[in-house]
């Protein structure tokens, strides 16, 4: 009986760990895939976090300079989506969403030099 309880405990632990891993594993998105997450309740928050991370990186590295901060996440998603529409050649699956988002933010919030 004690060994059955141990086996059940291990199975429950593994199932819980796997579930948490599945929800915390970062995605690699191409531009179209990331843009499509706006309407996916399972990945919407992660997609917004992804764009916020790219935006923060472009701000810190001097690639883009927002006139006012913080920029609302919904606005970041719109900037990214609009950029994809105006630059359709960048939508191929061989490009990372992060690279294209960085270009979008740099164009939308250029730094004055």
Secondary structure as GFF3:
##gff-version 3
##sequence-region A 1 113
A	DSSP	alpha_helix	2	24	.	.	.	ID=ss1
A	DSSP	alpha_helix	31	36	.	.	.	ID=ss2
A	DSSP	three_ten_helix	37	39	.	.	.	ID=ss3
A	DSSP	alpha_helix	44	60	.	.	.	ID=ss4
A	DSSP	alpha_helix	73	86	.	.	.	ID=ss5
A	DSSP	three_ten_helix	88	91	.	.	.	ID=ss6
A	DSSP	alpha_helix	97	108	.	.	.	ID=ss7
###
